[in-house]
Amino acid sequence: MLDHDAIFEIYEIMKSEKSDYDKFLELQSKYGIDNIELLCKNYDDEAIFSYCSSRLESIKNSVYAFQEYVSYVRQYRASLRGQIFKEQRAKENKKTL
């Protein structure tokens, strides 16, 4: 469990100029996302905790959306490669007179 004073370091990471993905990785490696969420829920009556909670949710949504997009692009590329391979194979097997 994180202590009350850890929120200031977490806040500084969230306010940094890094990308959301880098912020997510740093928060996850230093504190653990679940630990931060639990800390924010325990002190939700203070403004800094409510800000960090909402900002963390935004960072998570952004990172998860990016990960879904990357997996979609990989899947789409794989299906296109399969389609190209199928067309090339059909041309090779086509008999000419």
C-alpha positions as CSV (number, residue, x, y, z in Angstrom):
1,M,0.0,0.0,0.0
2,L,1.3,3.4,-0.9
3,D,1.5,6.1,1.7
4,H,-0.3,9.5,1.6
5,D,2.8,11.4,0.5
6,A,3.4,9.3,-2.6
7,I,0.7,11.2,-4.3
8,F,2.9,14.2,-4.9
9,E,5.4,12.1,-6.8
10,I,2.6,10.5,-8.8
11,Y,1.2,14.0,-9.5
12,E,4.6,15.2,-10.8
13,I,4.7,12.2,-13.2
14,M,1.2,12.9,-14.4
15,K,2.0,16.6,-15.0
16,S,5.2,15.8,-16.9
17,E,5.6,16.4,-20.6
18,K,6.0,12.7,-21.4
19,S,3.5,10.8,-23.6
20,D,0.7,9.0,-21.9
21,Y,2.3,5.7,-22.7
22,D,5.5,6.7,-21.0
23,K,3.6,8.0,-18.0
24,F,1.7,4.7,-17.8
25,L,4.9,2.7,-17.9
26,E,6.6,4.8,-15.3
27,L,3.6,4.7,-13.0
28,Q,3.2,1.0,-13.4
29,S,6.9,0.2,-12.8
30,K,7.3,2.5,-9.8
31,Y,4.0,2.2,-8.0
32,G,1.6,-0.1,-9.8
33,I,-1.6,1.1,-11.3
34,D,-3.7,-0.9,-8.9
35,N,-1.9,0.6,-5.9
36,I,-2.4,4.1,-7.2
37,E,-6.1,3.5,-7.8
38,L,-6.5,2.1,-4.3
39,L,-4.7,5.1,-2.8
40,C,-6.9,7.6,-4.7
41,K,-10.0,5.7,-3.5
42,N,-8.9,5.9,0.1
43,Y,-8.4,9.6,0.0
44,D,-11.0,10.6,-2.6
45,D,-12.2,13.6,-0.5
46,E,-8.9,15.6,-1.3
47,A,-8.7,17.5,-4.6
48,I,-5.2,16.2,-5.6
49,F,-6.4,12.6,-5.2
50,S,-9.5,13.2,-7.3
51,Y,-7.4,14.9,-10.0
52,C,-4.9,12.0,-10.0
53,S,-7.7,9.5,-10.1
54,S,-9.4,11.1,-13.2
55,R,-6.0,11.7,-14.9
56,L,-5.0,8.1,-14.3
57,E,-8.3,6.9,-15.8
58,S,-7.6,9.1,-18.9
59,I,-4.0,7.8,-19.2
60,K,-5.2,4.2,-18.9
61,N,-7.9,4.7,-21.6
62,S,-5.4,6.3,-23.9
63,V,-2.9,3.5,-23.5
64,Y,-5.5,0.8,-23.9
65,A,-6.9,2.4,-27.0
66,F,-3.5,2.6,-28.5
67,Q,-2.8,-1.1,-27.7
68,E,-6.1,-2.0,-29.3
69,Y,-5.2,0.1,-32.4
70,V,-1.8,-1.6,-32.7
71,S,-3.3,-5.1,-32.5
72,Y,-5.9,-4.1,-35.1
73,V,-3.2,-2.8,-37.4
74,R,-1.2,-6.1,-37.0
75,Q,-4.2,-8.2,-37.7
76,Y,-5.1,-6.1,-40.7
77,R,-1.6,-6.4,-42.1
78,A,-1.6,-10.1,-41.6
79,S,-4.9,-10.5,-43.4
80,L,-3.5,-8.3,-46.3
81,R,-0.4,-10.5,-46.5
82,G,-2.6,-13.5,-46.6
83,Q,-4.7,-12.1,-49.4
84,I,-1.6,-11.1,-51.4
85,F,-0.1,-14.6,-50.9
86,K,-3.4,-16.2,-52.0
87,E,-3.6,-14.0,-55.2
88,Q,0.0,-14.8,-56.0
89,R,-0.6,-18.5,-55.5
90,A,-3.6,-18.4,-57.7
91,K,-1.6,-16.7,-60.5
92,E,1.1,-19.4,-60.2
93,N,-1.4,-22.2,-60.4
94,K,-3.3,-20.7,-63.3
95,K,-2.7,-22.8,-66.5
96,T,-2.2,-21.0,-69.7
97,L,-2.8,-22.4,-73.2
